[in-house]
Amino acid sequence: MRLLVVDDDSELCSMLREFFRQQGFEIEAERDAARGLSRAVTEHFDLVILDVMLPGLDGYEMLQRLRKQSQLPVLMLTARGERGDRVHGLELGADDYLPKPFDPEELLARVRAILRRVAISIASGPEALEIGELRLSPGARDAWFRGERLGLTAMECEVLEQLMRSRGRVVSRDQLCLHLYNRIATAFDRAVDKHVSRIRRKMGDGRGMILSVRGTGYQLRYPPDQERA
């Protein structure tokens, strides 16, 4: 697996390069976001580890531009670990967000979890899920509503797939968090909620298909329930 690290801390890049190479990964590093973006969209990488505080173009802007061209998985690794920073990164399409300082083993576990889900999604082949005017292609890692491509990230596809396969049943936040991150959701962990929020926004008029079940999780219902959306 080939990873791209975009971080202006040369010592950190060297540490990550050595650590991940010991785990069987190939690592490339860029200290400049513009160069990192160019490589992310023109070369083959399986995942990007991205800092926020970069000279010139910052990590948020790089992520925003990347999402207009690619669904390449992105894990944000940054000293900006406040709740608002994490929410903003997830809103822009990050697949996960780990604050610095961090445990390398936890970073490795999160990277492997993202790559494992992507591999399962691709291996699922051309089978498409269709509910009403909503269509999801797990293999392509994208979805369409009324024929319009939604441009989902890999994580958003995973969430939507779980909801579609459980149509009519409530899927708890814990279930989704275990599936996405291999951990139980904490009281202040809004990662799953942000993924759902972005899916709804991208679905536009179809957002009422995804219902919030207070204190539990989410439910996909068809026909849509506009009042409870």
C-alpha positions in Angstrom: 0.0 0.0 0.0 1.3 3.5 -0.9 0.7 6.4 1.4 1.3 10.1 0.8 2.2 12.3 3.9 1.7 16.0 3.5 3.3 17.8 6.4 6.0 20.5 6.7 7.6 18.8 9.8 10.5 17.0 8.2 11.3 15.1 11.4 7.8 13.8 11.7 7.8 12.8 8.0 11.0 10.9 8.6 9.6 9.1 11.6 6.4 8.2 9.8 8.3 7.0 6.8 10.4 4.7 8.9 7.5 3.5 11.1 5.2 2.7 8.1 7.9 1.1 6.1 8.5 -1.4 9.0 4.8 -2.2 8.6 5.1 -3.0 4.9 3.9 0.4 3.5 5.5 2.5 0.9 5.7 6.2 2.0 6.1 9.4 0.0 6.2 12.8 1.7 5.6 16.4 0.6 6.0 19.5 2.7 4.0 21.7 0.4 0.2 21.3 0.0 0.1 22.5 -3.6 2.7 19.8 -4.5 0.9 17.3 -2.4 -2.4 18.0 -4.1 -0.8 17.6 -7.5 0.7 14.2 -6.6 -2.5 13.0 -5.0 -4.5 13.5 -8.2 -1.9 12.4 -10.7 -0.1 9.5 -9.0 -1.4 6.3 -7.4 -1.8 6.5 -3.7 -4.0 4.5 -1.4 -4.4 7.1 1.3 -3.2 10.6 2.2 -2.1 11.6 5.8 -2.6 15.4 5.8 -1.6 18.2 8.2 -3.7 21.4 8.5 -1.0 24.0 9.2 1.0 24.2 6.1 2.8 27.1 4.4 0.8 28.7 1.6 -2.2 26.5 0.9 -3.4 24.9 4.1 -4.6 21.4 4.7 -8.3 22.3 4.7 -8.0 24.0 1.3 -6.0 21.1 -0.1 -8.7 18.7 1.1 -11.5 20.8 -0.4 -9.7 21.0 -3.8 -8.9 17.3 -3.7 -12.5 16.4 -3.1 -13.5 18.1 -6.3 -11.3 15.7 -8.2 -10.9 12.5 -6.2 -12.4 10.3 -3.5 -8.9 9.3 -2.3 -9.1 8.5 1.4 -7.7 11.2 3.7 -6.7 11.0 7.3 -6.0 14.4 8.9 -3.2 14.4 11.4 -2.8 17.8 13.0 -2.1 19.8 16.2 -5.4 21.6 15.6 -7.4 19.1 17.5 -10.2 21.2 18.9 -13.8 20.0 18.3 -14.5 22.7 15.8 -11.3 21.8 13.8 -12.3 18.1 13.7 -15.8 19.0 12.6 -14.5 21.3 9.9 -12.2 18.6 8.6 -14.9 16.0 8.5 -17.3 18.4 6.9 -14.8 19.0 4.1 -14.6 15.2 3.4 -11.8 13.8 5.6 -12.3 10.1 6.4 -10.8 10.4 9.9 -9.1 13.0 12.0 -6.4 12.3 14.6 -5.0 15.2 16.7 -1.3 15.6 17.6 0.4 14.4 19.7 -0.6 10.9 18.7 0.3 7.2 19.3 1.8 5.8 16.1 0.1 2.5 16.8 -3.3 4.2 16.9 -2.5 6.0 13.6 -1.5 2.7 12.1 -4.8 1.1 13.3 -6.9 4.0 11.8 -5.0 3.8 8.5 -5.5 0.1 8.3 -9.2 0.4 9.1 -9.8 2.9 6.3 -7.9 0.8 3.8 -9.7 -2.3 4.9 -13.1 -0.7 4.3 -12.0 0.6 0.9 -10.8 -2.8 -0.1 -14.1 -4.5 0.9 -16.1 -1.8 -0.9 -14.1 -2.4 -4.1 -14.3 -6.2 -3.8 -18.1 -6.0 -3.5 -18.1 -5.7 -7.3 -20.7 -4.1 -9.6 -23.7 -4.9 -7.3 -25.8 -1.8 -7.0 -28.3 -1.0 -4.2 -31.4 0.8 -5.2 -34.1 2.3 -3.1 -36.6 4.6 -4.8 -34.6 7.2 -6.7 -31.4 6.5 -4.7 -28.8 4.3 -6.2 -25.5 3.2 -4.6 -22.6 1.4 -6.3 -20.3 0.0 -3.6 -17.7 -1.0 -6.1 -17.5 2.5 -7.6 -17.8 4.1 -4.1 -20.4 6.6 -5.2 -24.1 7.1 -5.3 -26.8 8.9 -7.4 -30.1 10.5 -6.6 -32.5 11.1 -9.4 -29.7 10.4 -11.8 -27.4 13.1 -10.3 -24.0 11.9 -9.0 -23.7 12.7 -5.3 -19.9 12.8 -5.1 -19.6 10.9 -1.8 -16.4 10.2 0.0 -15.4 6.6 0.8 -16.7 7.0 4.4 -19.9 8.5 3.3 -20.5 5.6 0.9 -19.9 3.2 3.8 -22.4 4.9 6.0 -25.0 5.1 3.2 -24.5 1.4 2.3 -25.1 0.4 5.9 -28.3 2.4 6.0 -29.5 1.1 2.7 -28.8 -2.5 3.6 -30.7 -2.0 6.9 -33.7 -0.2 5.2 -36.5 0.4 7.7 -34.3 -0.6 10.7 -32.5 1.8 13.0 -28.7 1.6 12.7 -27.1 2.9 16.0 -24.3 5.3 16.1 -22.3 2.6 17.9 -22.8 0.2 15.0 -21.7 2.8 12.5 -18.7 3.8 14.5 -17.6 0.2 15.0 -18.0 -0.4 11.2 -16.1 2.8 10.3 -13.5 3.1 13.0 -13.5 -0.2 14.9 -14.5 1.7 18.1 -17.6 2.6 20.1 -18.8 6.2 19.7 -18.0 8.4 22.6 -20.4 11.0 24.0 -18.6 13.8 22.1 -17.7 11.9 19.0 -19.6 13.5 16.1 -17.8 11.9 13.2 -20.7 9.7 12.2 -23.1 12.5 12.6 -21.0 14.7 10.3 -20.9 11.9 7.6 -24.7 11.6 7.7 -25.1 15.4 7.6 -23.0 15.6 4.5 -24.9 12.8 2.8 -28.2 14.5 3.5 -26.9 17.8 2.1 -25.7 16.1 -1.1 -29.0 14.3 -1.5 -30.9 17.6 -1.5 -34.6 16.9 -1.9 -33.9 13.3 -0.9 -32.5 14.1 2.5 -35.8 13.1 4.2 -35.0 9.5 3.4 -32.5 9.5 6.3 -34.1 10.0 9.7 -32.5 10.8 13.0 -33.7 8.5 15.8 -33.0 10.5 19.0 -30.5 8.9 21.3 -30.0 5.9 19.1 -28.9 6.5 15.5 -30.3 6.7 12.0 -32.8 5.0 9.8 -33.3 5.1 6.0 -37.0 5.1 5.1 -38.7 5.1 1.7 -40.9 6.9 0.8 -39.1 9.9 2.6 -40.5 11.2 5.8 -40.1 15.0 5.4 -41.5 15.9 8.8 -38.9 13.8 10.8 -35.8 14.5 8.6 
